[in-house]
Amino acid sequence: MRYQPKRVAVIGAGPAGLAAAAEAVKKGHVVLYDKNRDAGAKLLISGSGQCNIASAGPLEERLLHYPAHARECIAHALKVHTVSNLLAWFEQRGICFEVRHEGTKSPLASKNAERVRGKIFPAEGGAASIRDALMHEIVKGGGEFSGQDAVHKIERTDTGFKVYALKSQAAELYHAVIISCGGMSWPQTGSTGDGYRMAGELGHTIIKPVPALTSVVCPDEEIAGLAGVALRAVRVRVVRKGVQLEESRTGDVLFTHRGLSGPAILDASFLMRGGDSVSLESLDPRDAQECIARVMQLAESAGSARMSRALEMTGLPRAVQDTLAQRAGIDRADRLASTGKKRIAELGRLLVDLRFSVRGVVGMEQAMCTAGGVSLDEIDCMTMQSKKVPGLFFCGEVLDVNGDCGGYNIHAALASGWLAGKSVFL
Ligand SMILES: Cc1cc2nc3c(=O)[nH]c(=O)nc-3n(C[C@H](O)[C@H](O)[C@H](O)COP(=O)(O)OP(=O)(O)OC[C@H]3O[C@@H](n4cnc5c(N)ncnc54)[C@H](O)[C@@H]3O)c2cc1C
């Protein structure tokens, strides 16, 4: 009898599906479906086409850039497919990398990736080189790519799955299915949430998808005069019904004409919803407590000095100083001696907890990632296999995992994809 290889359907050709298919071709016959004509539509625009593929640094630090609930699960994929392994795979296929950190760029060899800090990009060829290397591996291994072929239904059978796709008259039969349809942000790239629907139909719980890596809209009166102002090193917290959420993010913040943006806001945006407040704690350039102690000292030693001098001691941009003064009920022209300790203490409090109301976050159309998705409780994170449906695997953004800006999402997609591909037919 002729040997019939086992068949795997990989649904969605983003970085997760491409990595899964590149690995699964070693095990059986792979058909990689995508609703777009070409693979990797979102990958190709990542990092403005340059593709921030991962972040350098030790794993314990990098794990902090995923939501607390997802760290344990994604840690396994990231331990198997470390940054070094990931870069080495592409290096073997002729792609070199560079690391960008605080305005500098330097070549990065895979073996050093855990020892340095910064964002990793291909040195040449950008996102297309990453997509093409993965696709080459799939084709070389005998895999098939079926573009413009949206899958709309997956059914379980006694021996595997029936996959219903646009181009086929009848259902195709597979022994295993890997769902890698991505999330539902930037839907024009093809990621429209189909993976959630199909996973739900197969019995999986979907944690409500919400926009992540997006900007925040605030009431006009709260941000008046602040558009264009940037703050360095800020801790961003979210306050809901007066209570601070446990998770926070740190980094730069930018005021826009609609509200707040910048890396720390984008990273924390998945935690926010309308009605919350964003609390900003300035970590730089001055320590808030020390700053207020110095203002108090100044009030005692030179009470005739103006509040403007005290505000300048915060080291914050002038527009932010004005917001602080207004909220603390202070006039720049007031003399320190007549301002009173209470209002100076209020200024100190605002330095560590300057709040802005959240009207909402900018939606899926412009969010760079989706938080929520297939519940991790129902996934065996050692293999990415469903605990509910044997032979069904998930990888990438379709899962309830979202990373911060800095390459955390593509690395998670590739690592979970490779793990899923490696785990079929074990
Ligand atoms: C503008 C932008 C820039 C970004 N830059 C970066 C960056 O530099 N670094 C980083 O780490 N992250 C970045 N991201 C996020 C990152 O691109 C995603 O997290 C990542 O692509 C997710 O990979 P994935 O394979 O899980 O899903 P996707 O890349 O979304 O791929 C899913 C694929 O599934 C296909 N599909 C969906 N439904 C079906 C169906 N029913 N049938 C067949 N095919 C289907 C889609 O067409 C799509 O091609 C960026 C995102 C955006 C929008």
The ligand as a Gaussian input file, in Angstrom:
#p B3LYP/6-31G(d) Opt

LIG

0 1
 C        1.119000      48.463000      11.871000
 C        1.598000      47.326000      12.730000
 C        2.934000      47.243000      13.064000
 C        3.386000      46.204000      13.883000
 N        4.712000      46.128000      14.166000
 C        5.167000      45.121000      14.971000
 C        6.565000      44.979000      15.240000
 O        7.420000      45.697000      14.677000
 N        6.931000      43.992000      16.108000
 C        6.038000      43.134000      16.700000
 O        6.418000      42.268000      17.486000
 N        4.710000      43.227000      16.407000
 C        4.273000      44.172000      15.552000
 N        2.935000      44.234000      15.234000
 C        2.039000      43.158000      15.740000
 C        2.302000      41.862000      14.946000
 O        2.378000      42.151000      13.581000
 C        1.206000      40.824000      15.217000
 O        1.092000      40.609000      16.589000
 C        1.533000      39.509000      14.497000
 O        1.518000      39.689000      13.098000
 C        0.549000      38.406000      14.886000
 O        0.891000      37.261000      14.156000
 P       -0.169000      36.115000      13.841000
 O        0.500000      35.202000      12.882000
 O       -0.700000      35.579000      15.095000
 O       -1.392000      36.858000      13.143000
 P       -1.465000      37.776000      11.788000
 O       -0.149000      38.345000      11.452000
 O       -2.589000      38.702000      12.044000
 O       -1.838000      36.733000      10.682000
 C       -3.080000      36.083000      10.633000
 C       -3.353000      35.664000       9.195000
 O       -4.521000      34.853000       9.169000
 C       -5.240000      35.140000       8.008000
 N       -6.637000      34.741000       8.224000
 C       -7.511000      35.267000       9.117000
 N       -8.688000      34.618000       9.041000
 C       -8.549000      33.670000       8.084000
 C       -9.429000      32.693000       7.540000
 N      -10.678000      32.570000       7.947000
 N       -8.965000      31.880000       6.562000
 C       -7.680000      32.016000       6.109000
 N       -6.820000      32.917000       6.583000
 C       -7.245000      33.734000       7.563000
 C       -5.066000      36.631000       7.805000
 O       -5.282000      36.996000       6.467000
 C       -3.629000      36.843000       8.282000
 O       -2.722000      36.822000       7.204000
 C        2.460000      45.241000      14.397000
 C        1.120000      45.322000      14.036000
 C        0.685000      46.352000      13.207000
 C       -0.764000      46.407000      12.827000

